């Protein structure tokens, strides 16, 4: 079984593991990455495009190799001739053609007829004519036209492999980001659940205080409102979690149910993530496959320019043929010929000049795109590095906010139980706690996503 098929089946089995009432299985971070790298359709497309480019390179090489063709023909023809005697005639037709990218070929046909003049002038009598032949030709030299096209095709194929590698990196990033998003929404579900649990506990307290007459009835109404709001927040969080898992399925390139859970992955620091952009840039330029792909395209275009310039000069080729022909299969005569041919496009309406001009302009476009991509890499690094730095600071700040909000909630609950606080104060403390916890979750996974962006900017898998 091919690896991609195996992982597709494994992914579907994994996502369907909740059937028959069993507990939902946890889809780990590493499993999600493996599935995405093995099954995502973008990778299949990129690999197929690499196969196409590689096949085209071999197609370009074919023109450098000997060309051998076999032929067989049968004719039923009249044999009329003018009056005045007898004649024996032989006609030979030799054709030579040169095609761009396909080499030079020569075809020769020979027809021999014997007739008696006057004896068969206006007759519809016909006879058989059979012809069998084998022709071989070989390009000898064409001033680099064919070899230039072959080298350009090989370099283009290498460029496509670089593009395929970049696609793999982008698929990995998408899977990482989607998993972090799912993990974040799962953590937000827990935050909402904790908030609802606390609001239900506060409601029980309010009911007791109202019955005892130590709190006004508005406290109970406020507690009921707070619990309803907490329920809405939990429903919203659960829906967001389901949506995030659906997006994760798409990022992995699979179709299946979403009745699984995700874990809380640890986003390890990226090596040298605290260095400056100038320090990271040489590593990124060396590692980024998309920049290397453009460099290969420029080199391929330079080969194309050389091949196009070869159109100014002649092409030399050799050909040979062996034929066996006659009026009956048991009455055939063989012939052979060998030929050198020189083809020189003396004037073609200026097409070669314009082809060279076009090839040079295309090379200039590619060089410009290369410089644009270099600048984009710097911007990618700058944005990712700053995002990591900001996320680190936010994570520290939100953690401090959670500690303070937790203490505020503890104090508010104590005051409420002692009868010196009110439900509004308690509700505000709970809202502050829930908000701070949600911000901490978002800051934590924002840091994880920023590190994934930095890996992508650095050209890391």
C-alpha positions as CSV (number, residue, x, y, z in Angstrom):
1,X,0.0,0.0,0.0
2,X,1.3,3.4,-0.9
3,X,2.2,5.7,2.1
4,X,-0.4,8.3,1.1
5,X,-3.1,5.8,0.8
6,X,-2.1,4.2,4.1
7,X,-2.3,7.6,5.9
8,X,-5.6,8.4,4.3
9,X,-7.1,5.2,5.6
10,X,-5.5,5.8,9.0
11,X,-6.8,9.3,9.2
12,X,-10.3,8.3,8.4
13,X,-10.2,5.5,10.9
14,X,-8.8,7.9,13.5
15,X,-11.5,10.5,12.9
16,X,-14.3,7.8,13.0
17,X,-13.1,6.2,16.2
18,X,-15.9,7.7,18.3
19,X,-18.5,5.3,16.8
20,X,-20.5,2.9,18.9
21,X,-20.5,5.2,21.9
22,X,-16.8,4.9,22.6
23,X,-14.8,7.8,24.2
24,X,-13.4,10.2,21.6
25,X,-9.9,9.5,20.8
26,X,-7.3,12.3,21.0
27,X,-5.7,13.4,17.8
28,X,-2.1,14.3,18.7
29,X,-0.2,17.1,17.2
30,X,2.4,14.7,15.6
31,X,-0.4,12.6,14.1
32,X,-2.0,15.6,12.5
33,X,1.3,16.6,10.9
34,X,2.0,13.1,9.6
35,X,-1.5,12.9,8.1
36,X,-1.2,16.3,6.4
37,X,2.2,15.6,5.0
38,X,1.0,12.2,3.6
39,X,-2.5,13.0,2.3
40,X,-2.9,16.6,1.5
41,X,-4.1,17.1,-2.2
42,X,-1.8,20.1,-2.6
43,X,1.2,17.8,-2.2
44,X,-0.2,15.4,-4.7
45,X,-0.6,18.3,-7.2
46,X,2.9,19.6,-6.6
47,X,4.4,16.1,-7.0
48,X,2.5,15.5,-10.2
49,X,3.8,18.9,-11.5
50,X,7.3,17.7,-10.7
51,X,6.7,14.5,-12.7
52,X,5.5,16.6,-15.6
53,X,8.6,18.8,-15.6
54,X,10.9,15.8,-15.3
55,X,9.1,14.1,-18.3
56,X,9.5,17.3,-20.4
57,X,13.2,17.3,-19.7
58,X,13.5,13.7,-21.1
59,X,11.4,14.8,-24.0
60,X,13.9,17.5,-24.8
61,X,16.8,15.1,-24.6
62,X,15.2,12.8,-27.2
63,X,16.1,15.2,-30.1
64,X,19.8,14.5,-29.3
65,X,19.5,10.8,-29.8
66,X,19.2,8.8,-33.1
67,X,15.8,8.8,-34.7
68,X,14.8,5.5,-36.4
69,X,11.5,5.1,-38.3
70,X,10.1,2.2,-40.2
71,X,7.5,2.4,-43.0
72,X,5.5,0.1,-45.2
73,X,3.2,1.1,-48.1
74,X,1.0,-0.6,-50.7
75,X,-0.3,1.0,-53.9
76,X,-2.7,-0.1,-56.5
77,X,-1.9,2.1,-59.5
78,X,-2.3,2.4,-63.3
79,X,0.8,2.3,-65.5
80,X,-0.1,4.5,-68.5
81,X,2.6,6.2,-70.6
82,X,2.7,8.4,-73.7
83,X,3.0,6.9,-77.2
84,X,6.2,6.7,-79.2
85,X,8.2,3.8,-77.8
86,X,9.2,2.3,-74.6
87,X,10.7,3.9,-71.6
88,X,12.0,3.0,-68.2
89,X,11.6,5.7,-65.6
90,X,12.7,6.1,-62.1
91,X,11.7,9.0,-59.9
92,X,13.2,9.8,-56.5
93,X,11.8,12.3,-54.0
94,X,14.0,13.4,-51.2
95,X,12.6,15.6,-48.5
96,X,14.4,17.2,-45.6
97,X,12.8,19.1,-42.7
98,X,14.1,20.8,-39.6
99,X,11.8,21.4,-36.6
100,X,12.5,23.4,-33.5
101,X,13.3,21.1,-30.5
102,X,12.9,17.9,-32.5
103,X,16.1,17.7,-34.6
104,X,16.5,17.2,-38.3
105,X,14.9,14.3,-40.3
106,X,15.1,13.2,-44.0
107,X,12.6,11.1,-45.9
108,X,13.3,9.6,-49.3
109,X,10.9,7.7,-51.6
110,X,11.9,6.0,-54.8
111,X,9.4,4.8,-57.4
112,X,10.5,2.8,-60.5
113,X,8.1,2.1,-63.4
114,X,8.7,0.2,-66.6
115,X,6.3,0.6,-69.5
116,X,6.0,0.2,-73.2
117,X,5.2,3.5,-74.9
118,X,2.0,3.3,-76.8
119,X,1.0,-0.1,-75.5
120,X,-0.7,1.2,-72.3
121,X,-1.7,4.8,-72.9
122,X,-5.3,5.1,-71.8
123,X,-5.9,2.0,-69.8
124,X,-7.5,1.6,-66.4
125,X,-5.5,-1.6,-65.8
126,X,-3.8,-1.4,-62.4
127,X,-1.0,-3.1,-60.8
128,X,0.5,-3.6,-57.3
129,X,3.4,-1.7,-55.8
130,X,4.9,-2.5,-52.4
131,X,7.5,-0.5,-50.5
132,X,9.2,-1.2,-47.2
133,X,11.8,1.0,-45.6
134,X,13.8,1.9,-42.5
135,X,15.2,5.4,-42.1
136,X,17.7,6.6,-39.4
137,X,18.8,10.2,-38.7
138,X,21.1,11.8,-36.2
139,X,21.6,15.5,-35.4
140,X,25.3,16.2,-35.5
141,X,25.5,19.9,-34.5
142,X,23.1,22.8,-34.3
143,X,25.1,25.5,-32.4
144,X,23.6,24.5,-29.0
145,X,19.9,24.8,-29.9
146,X,18.9,21.3,-28.8
147,X,21.3,21.0,-25.9
148,X,20.3,24.4,-24.6
149,X,16.6,23.4,-24.6
150,X,17.5,20.2,-22.8
151,X,19.5,22.0,-20.1
152,X,16.7,24.5,-19.7
153,X,14.2,21.7,-19.3
154,X,16.4,20.0,-16.7
155,X,16.8,23.2,-14.7
156,X,13.1,23.9,-14.9
157,X,12.4,20.4,-13.5
158,X,14.8,21.2,-10.6
159,X,12.9,24.4,-10.1
160,X,9.6,22.5,-9.8
161,X,11.2,20.2,-7.2
162,X,12.0,23.3,-5.2
163,X,8.4,24.5,-5.5
164,X,7.2,21.1,-4.3
165,X,9.4,21.4,-1.3
166,X,7.9,24.8,-0.5
167,X,4.4,23.5,-0.9
168,X,5.3,20.8,1.7
169,X,6.4,23.5,4.1
170,X,3.2,25.5,3.6
171,X,1.1,22.4,4.2
172,X,3.0,21.7,7.4
173,X,2.5,25.3,8.5
174,X,-1.3,25.2,7.8
175,X,-1.6,22.0,9.8
176,X,0.3,23.4,12.7
177,X,-1.7,26.7,12.7
178,X,-5.0,24.8,12.4
179,X,-4.1,22.4,15.2
180,X,-3.0,25.3,17.5
181,X,-6.3,27.1,16.7
182,X,-8.3,23.9,17.6
183,X,-6.3,23.5,20.8
184,X,-7.0,27.1,21.7
185,X,-10.7,26.8,21.1
186,X,-10.7,23.6,23.2
187,X,-9.0,25.5,26.0
188,X,-11.7,28.2,25.7
189,X,-14.4,25.6,26.1
190,X,-12.8,24.6,29.4
191,X,-12.6,28.3,30.4
192,X,-16.3,28.7,29.6
193,X,-17.2,25.5,31.4
194,X,-15.3,26.7,34.5
195,X,-17.2,30.0,34.3
196,X,-20.6,28.2,34.1
197,X,-19.7,26.0,37.0
198,X,-18.8,29.1,39.1
199,X,-22.0,30.9,38.1
200,X,-24.1,27.8,39.1
201,X,-22.4,27.8,42.5
202,X,-23.0,31.5,42.8
203,X,-26.7,30.9,41.9
204,X,-27.0,28.3,44.7
205,X,-25.5,30.8,47.2
206,X,-27.9,33.6,46.0
207,X,-30.9,31.3,46.4
208,X,-29.8,30.6,50.0
209,X,-29.2,34.2,50.9
210,X,-32.5,35.3,49.4
211,X,-34.4,32.7,51.3
212,X,-32.6,33.7,54.4
213,X,-33.4,37.3,53.7
214,X,-29.8,38.4,53.8
215,X,-29.8,39.4,50.1
216,X,-32.5,41.2,48.1
217,X,-34.3,39.3,45.3
218,X,-32.4,41.3,42.7
219,X,-29.3,39.2,43.7
220,X,-31.1,36.1,42.6
221,X,-32.2,37.7,39.3
222,X,-28.6,38.8,38.7
223,X,-27.3,35.3,39.4
224,X,-29.8,33.7,37.0
225,X,-28.8,36.2,34.3
226,X,-25.1,35.5,34.9
227,X,-25.7,31.7,34.6
228,X,-27.6,32.2,31.3
229,X,-24.9,34.3,29.9
230,X,-22.3,31.7,30.9
231,X,-24.3,29.0,29.1
232,X,-24.4,31.1,26.0
233,X,-20.6,31.5,26.2
234,X,-20.1,27.8,26.6
235,X,-22.3,27.0,23.6
236,X,-20.4,29.6,21.5
237,X,-17.1,28.1,22.6
238,X,-18.2,24.5,21.8
239,X,-19.4,25.6,18.4
240,X,-16.0,27.4,17.8
241,X,-14.2,24.2,18.8
242,X,-16.2,22.1,16.3
243,X,-15.6,24.7,13.5
244,X,-11.8,24.6,14.4
245,X,-11.7,20.8,14.1
246,X,-13.5,21.0,10.7
247,X,-10.8,23.5,9.6
248,X,-8.1,21.1,11.0
249,X,-9.6,18.3,8.8
250,X,-9.2,20.5,5.8
251,X,-5.6,21.5,6.7
252,X,-4.8,17.8,7.0
253,X,-6.4,17.1,3.6
254,X,-8.9,14.5,4.9
255,X,-12.7,14.1,4.9
256,X,-14.2,12.7,8.0
257,X,-16.1,13.3,11.3
258,X,-14.9,15.8,13.9
259,X,-15.8,13.7,17.0
260,X,-12.2,13.6,18.3
261,X,-10.3,15.7,20.8
262,X,-7.1,17.6,20.5
263,X,-4.3,17.8,23.0
264,X,-2.5,20.9,24.3
265,X,0.7,20.8,22.3
266,X,4.0,22.3,23.4
267,X,5.3,24.8,20.9
268,X,9.1,24.5,21.4
269,X,11.1,27.7,20.9
270,X,12.6,28.1,17.4
271,X,16.4,28.1,17.5
272,X,17.7,31.7,17.5
273,X,14.2,33.2,17.6
274,X,15.5,36.1,19.6
275,X,18.1,37.1,17.0
276,X,17.7,40.1,14.7
277,X,16.3,39.9,11.2
278,X,19.7,40.6,9.8
279,X,21.1,37.6,11.7
280,X,18.3,35.3,10.5
281,X,18.2,36.5,6.9
282,X,21.2,34.5,5.5
283,X,19.8,31.3,6.9
284,X,16.4,31.9,5.4
285,X,17.8,32.9,2.0
286,X,19.9,29.7,1.9
287,X,17.0,27.5,3.0
288,X,13.9,28.9,1.3
289,X,13.0,26.6,-1.6
290,X,10.8,29.3,-3.3
291,X,13.9,31.5,-3.7
292,X,16.0,28.6,-5.0
293,X,13.1,27.9,-7.5
294,X,13.4,31.4,-8.9
295,X,17.2,31.1,-9.1
296,X,16.7,27.8,-11.1
297,X,14.2,29.5,-13.4
298,X,16.7,32.3,-14.1
299,X,19.3,29.7,-15.0
300,X,16.9,27.8,-17.2
301,X,16.0,31.1,-19.0
302,X,19.7,31.7,-19.7
303,X,19.9,28.3,-21.3
304,X,16.9,29.2,-23.4
305,X,18.6,32.4,-24.5
306,X,21.6,30.5,-25.7
307,X,19.4,27.9,-27.5
308,X,17.4,30.7,-29.2
309,X,20.6,32.4,-30.4
310,X,21.5,29.1,-32.1
311,X,18.7,29.8,-34.5
312,X,21.0,32.2,-36.3
313,X,23.3,29.4,-37.5
314,X,22.9,26.2,-39.5
315,X,22.1,22.7,-38.3
316,X,24.0,19.7,-39.6
317,X,22.5,16.2,-39.6
318,X,23.1,12.8,-41.1
319,X,20.5,10.3,-42.3
320,X,20.4,6.9,-44.0
321,X,17.7,4.7,-45.4
322,X,17.2,1.2,-46.6
323,X,14.2,0.4,-48.8
324,X,12.8,-2.7,-50.5
325,X,10.2,-2.1,-53.2
326,X,8.6,-3.7,-56.2
327,X,5.3,-4.8,-57.9
328,X,5.0,-8.0,-55.9
329,X,6.2,-9.3,-52.5
330,X,8.3,-11.9,-54.3
331,X,9.7,-9.4,-56.7
332,X,11.2,-6.6,-54.6
333,X,14.4,-4.6,-55.2
334,X,16.4,-3.0,-52.4
335,X,18.1,0.4,-52.3
336,X,20.2,2.3,-49.8
337,X,21.3,5.8,-49.4
338,X,23.3,7.9,-46.9
339,X,23.1,11.7,-46.7
340,X,24.5,14.7,-44.9
341,X,22.2,17.7,-44.8
342,X,22.9,21.3,-43.8
343,X,19.9,23.5,-43.0
344,X,20.4,27.3,-42.5
345,X,17.5,29.7,-42.0
346,X,18.9,32.6,-44.0
347,X,15.8,34.8,-43.5
348,X,12.8,34.1,-41.5
349,X,11.1,37.5,-41.2
350,X,13.2,38.5,-38.2
351,X,11.6,35.9,-35.9
352,X,14.8,34.8,-34.3
353,X,15.7,38.3,-33.3
354,X,12.3,38.7,-31.6
355,X,12.6,35.3,-29.9
356,X,16.0,36.3,-28.5
357,X,14.5,39.6,-27.4
358,X,11.6,37.8,-25.7
359,X,13.9,35.4,-23.9
360,X,16.0,38.2,-22.6
361,X,13.0,40.1,-21.4
362,X,11.7,37.0,-19.6
363,X,15.0,36.6,-17.9
364,X,14.7,40.2,-16.7
365,X,11.3,39.5,-15.3
366,X,12.6,36.5,-13.4
367,X,15.5,38.5,-12.0
368,X,13.0,41.1,-10.8
369,X,10.8,38.5,-9.2
370,X,13.9,37.1,-7.5
371,X,14.7,40.4,-5.9
372,X,11.0,40.9,-4.9
373,X,11.1,37.5,-3.2
374,X,14.3,38.3,-1.3
375,X,12.5,41.4,0.1
376,X,9.5,39.3,0.9
377,X,11.6,36.9,2.8
378,X,13.0,39.7,4.9
379,X,9.4,41.0,5.5
380,X,8.3,37.4,6.5
381,X,11.1,37.1,9.0
382,X,10.5,40.6,10.4
383,X,6.8,40.0,10.9
384,X,7.3,36.5,12.4
385,X,10.1,37.5,14.7
386,X,8.1,40.5,16.0
387,X,5.0,38.4,16.4
388,X,7.0,35.9,18.5
389,X,8.4,38.8,20.6
390,X,4.9,40.3,21.1
391,X,3.3,37.0,21.9
392,X,5.9,36.3,24.6
393,X,5.3,39.6,26.3
394,X,1.5,39.1,26.0
395,X,1.8,35.6,27.5
396,X,3.6,37.0,30.5
397,X,1.1,39.9,30.9
398,X,-2.0,37.7,30.6
399,X,-0.6,35.2,33.1
400,X,-0.2,38.0,35.6
401,X,-3.8,39.2,34.8
402,X,-5.1,35.7,35.5
403,X,-3.4,35.6,38.9
404,X,-4.8,38.9,39.8
405,X,-8.3,38.1,38.5
406,X,-8.3,34.8,40.4
407,X,-7.4,36.7,43.6
408,X,-10.1,39.3,42.8
409,X,-12.7,36.5,42.4
410,X,-11.6,34.8,45.7
411,X,-12.0,38.1,47.6
412,X,-15.4,38.8,46.0
413,X,-16.7,35.3,46.8
414,X,-15.4,35.8,50.4
415,X,-17.2,39.2,50.7
416,X,-20.4,37.8,49.3
417,X,-20.4,34.8,51.7
418,X,-19.7,37.2,54.6
419,X,-22.7,39.3,53.5
420,X,-20.7,42.4,52.9
421,X,-20.5,42.0,49.1
422,X,-23.2,41.9,46.5
423,X,-24.0,39.9,43.3
424,X,-22.9,42.6,41.0
425,X,-19.5,42.8,42.5
426,X,-19.2,39.0,42.4
427,X,-20.4,38.9,38.8
428,X,-17.9,41.5,37.7
429,X,-15.1,39.5,39.3
430,X,-16.3,36.3,37.5
431,X,-16.4,38.2,34.2
432,X,-12.9,39.5,34.8
433,X,-11.6,36.0,35.6
434,X,-13.2,34.5,32.5
435,X,-11.9,37.3,30.3
436,X,-8.3,37.0,31.7
437,X,-8.3,33.2,31.3
438,X,-9.4,33.5,27.7
439,X,-6.8,36.1,27.0
440,X,-4.1,33.9,28.5
441,X,-5.2,31.0,26.2
442,X,-5.2,33.2,23.1
443,X,-1.7,34.6,24.0
444,X,-0.3,31.1,24.6
445,X,-1.5,29.8,21.2
446,X,-0.7,33.1,19.5
447,X,2.9,32.4,20.5
448,X,2.7,28.9,19.1
449,X,1.3,30.1,15.8
450,X,3.9,32.9,15.6
451,X,6.7,30.3,16.0
452,X,5.1,28.2,13.2
453,X,5.2,31.4,11.0
454,X,8.8,31.8,11.9
455,X,9.6,28.2,10.9
456,X,7.9,28.9,7.6
457,X,9.8,32.1,7.0
458,X,13.1,30.3,7.7
459,X,12.2,27.6,5.2
460,X,12.0,24.9,7.8
461,X,9.8,21.8,7.4
